[in-house]
Amino acid sequence: MKPGIPAGATDCHCHIFGPAARFPYAEPRSYTPEDETLEDYLALLDRLGLDRGVIVQPSAYDRDNACTLDALKRAPDRLRGIAVVGSEATAETLRAMHRDGIRGLRANEYRRDGAAAYHGGVRLAEIEPLMPVMVELGWHLQLWIDARHLPELEPRLAKLPVPIVIDHMGRMHHSHGVADPGFQALRRGVAEGRYHAKVSGTYRLGALGPDYAEAKPFHDALVAANPDALVWGTDWPHPRPDGGRPDAARLLQVFLDWTPDAALRQRILVDTPARLYDFPSG
């Protein structure tokens, strides 16, 4: 255990890529990553002093979850996953994924100028019919969205019977500020327990390393709203980063610097991830 990092600490957002010869990427796709394998990721967890990780199905694989599922099967004690499936999925497909370690589905509502920013991914409309099975399995919805577009989606989200986890503090450029109506919708949802948020992806907000200070007001607002509705992640291996690939160890240190209270670290890094992703307690 490393100083300041509690036992059971969890990286709640990573991706596994490759080997591409075994797990070919989707066509078309928005980017072609280098191989960043399960072995690479487990070594990263060990280096950072983190016990657990959550693999998020990346858009480069679209709906082919084979690489993610393979990693989960090979490290079931340390890993859980979030899949990408839509209307093609049956109830038995989801139940089989649950047995392999999947604990939620990711909806892609991230848009630029009204169009999808990435090839691959599934919109909320395809996932909504799967809600009864998600409830049965205790899954949640992971939502990839620019927070500025959250208010228009809230009436639909309010009808969903599963927890909702929003990526990267709403992934809105920091220049819009914490007073932006979209971020305020996220903050209120977190405060009321309707949403969970990942206090991750500081650089996805356009904040600049090594301190990422422009993202701190967003982090602080969410922690003040409800620390029991927050998780954290590296976003390793940082596909398509703005401004160069960050260092995961530095991102972790920034989180620790911004969250100095040991009790808050325990809640964000251990307790809430254990509930959301069904890790064993203790």
N, C-alpha and C positions, 0 to 999 in steps of 0.2 A: 504494500500500500504506500502511495506517495503522500507527502505532507499536504494536508488540505483537501484531499480527495477521499470521500467516505467509502467504506466497503459496499460493494454492489453498485457503484457508480456506472451509469449507462450513457453511451453515445446513442442518441435516439434518431440520428439521421446520417446514413452513409449509403454508398452504392458499391456493388461489386461488378467489375467488368472483366470478362474473359475467363480463361484464355479464348481469344476470338476464334481460334481454329476449332474449338469445341463448342463454343456458344456464339455463333455468328450474329452480327447486329442486324437490326431491321432495315428494310428498304421501303421508302426513303427514310432518312434520319437527318437530324439537325447537326450532328457532330459525330466524329469517330474517335472514341477514347483509346488511350493506350491500355494494355492489360494492367489491371489493378485487382489482383486476385484475392481469394479468401485468405490465403497465407499472408499476403501483404497486409491485409486488414487486421488479422489477429495479431501480427507483429506490432502494428500501430497501437492497438488497444493495450498491449503489454507495455509498450514504450510510454504511453500516456498515463498508465496506472488505472485504466478503466477495466471493469470486469465484464461488462455486457455491451452489446451493440444491437441496433435495429437497422436492417437492410431495407432500403426503399427501392422498389423497382424503378430503374431509370428509363427515360424516354428513348434512349438508344436501342432498347430491346422491345419497345412498344408493349404488346400484350404477351410476348413470349417470356414467361417467368422462370424458364428452366435454370438460368444461371443463379438467380436468387434462391430458388428452392434447393438447388444442389448445395449451396453454401449452408443453408439452414439445416439440412440433413446431416452435414458433416460436423457441425458445431452446435448441437441442439441445446446444450446447457448454457451457452453464452449468447446465443443469437435468437432474435425474432425477426419477422419480416412484414412488410406492407406490399401487397400485390397490386397489379394493374390488370383488371379484367372488366368486361362489360356485358352486353346482352348475350354474348355467346356462352357465358358461364352458367352451369347448372348448379343446383343446390349441392349435389354430390361433389362437383368440382371444388366448391368452397369448403366443404367438410374435409375433403382430402388435403386441401391446402392448410387447413387448421391443424391437422395431424402433423404436418411438416413444419409448423411454426409460424404460419401467417396469422396476423392478428388484426388486419384491417385492409381497406382498399383505398387507393389514392385517386381522387378526382382532379382533373386538370382544367381549371377555369382561368388559367393565367393567359391574358391577352395583351397584345400590343396593337394599338390602332384598330381594335375590333377583330383582329385575326389571331389565330394560335401562334404563340411565339416559338413553339417547338413542334416538330413532327412527333407523332406518338402520343400516347395518353388517352384517357377516357374522360368524357364529360360527365357531369353529375347526372344528367338525364338517363344515362345508361346504367348507373349504379342504383338509382332510386328503386327500381323494381326488385333489387336484391336485398333490400332492407330487412325483410322478415328472417332470412337466413343469417344475416349479419347479427341481428338481435339474438337469435338462437345461439350463435357461437360466441357472443360477447365481444364482437369486433367494434371498431370505430371507423369513421371516415376521416381520411387525411386529405386536406384541401389545399391545393396549390393555387394561389390567387394573389393578385395585387390588391391590397386592402382597399384601394380607392373604389374597387368594383364590389366590395363586400355588401354595402347597403342594399344594392339592387337584388342581391341573392338572398338576403336575410329572410324574406317570407317563406321561401322554400326550405331553407335550413331549419327554420323554426318547427317545421313539420317532421323532421327526421327523428327517428326513435333511438339514435345511437350517438355516442360522443363524437364531437367534431374537433379535429386537431389541425390548426392552421400553421403552415410552414413559415419559418424564417421571419417571425414578427410581422407578417403581412407582406413581406418582400416589396415594399414601396420605397421609392428613392427618398433618402433622408431629407432632401430639399423641400418636400411637401410638409414636413413638420408633424409633431405629435398632435397638433390641433386639427389636422385633416379629418374630415368627417368619416372617412373610411377607417383610419386608424382608431378614431374614437369609437366606432362601432365594434372594432375588435377589442378594444380595452373594456368597453361595457360588457361585452359577451364573456370575456375572461373574468371580470369582476363578479358577474352573476352566475358563473359556472356553466354557462351555455357553450362556451368554447374553451379549448385548451390552445396554447400557443407554444411554438418552439422559439426560445430566446437564442436563436442560432442565426447563421448566415449574415453576420454583421456586414461583410463585404458585399452581399447581395443587395444591401440598401445603399450601395455606393460609398460606404464609409471607407476611409483609407487607413491602411496599416502603417506602422505596427500597432497603433493604439486604437484605431477604429472609433475615435471619440464621437464622430457624428452619429453613430448608432446608439450611444449610451442613453440618451433621453427616451428612446423607444423601449429599451431594456428596463430602465428604471420605472417607467410608467406601468409596464406589465407586471413587474415584481410588486409594485405598490398596490396594484389592483387585486391580485390574488396569486400568491406564490404556489398554492396547491394546484393550480391549473396550468403549470408550466413544466416544460422539459427542455433539454439542451442537446445539441448535436454538433458534430464536426463538419458535416456536409462533405466529408472525404469521399472520393479524391477530387472534389471541387470541379465538376465538369462545367466547362464554358465559363470560367470565372471572369468577372470584370476587373481589369487592372492587374492581371497576373495571378498565378496560383498561390493562395496563402499557405501558411504553415499551420498544421492542425495543433501542434503544441502551443503555438502562440495564441490561437483562437481559444484554447482551453484556459490559458493563463489570463486572457482578457476576461473571460467569464468569471474566473476566480477572483480577479481584482475587483470586478464590478459587484460581486456577490460575496462579500467577506464574512458574512455571518454563517457559522457552521450549521446552524439549524436550517437555514434557508437552502444551503447547498444540499443537505440531506434530503429535503423535500423535493427539490428540482432534479437532482441527479439520481436519486434512489427511489424514494417512496412513490412519487407519481408515475415514473416509468414502470415500476413493478405492477402497479394497478392497470395501467393502460395496455401493457404488452404481456401481461400474465407471466411475469417472472416469479419464481418461487421466493417466498419471504425468508429472510435469514441467510 
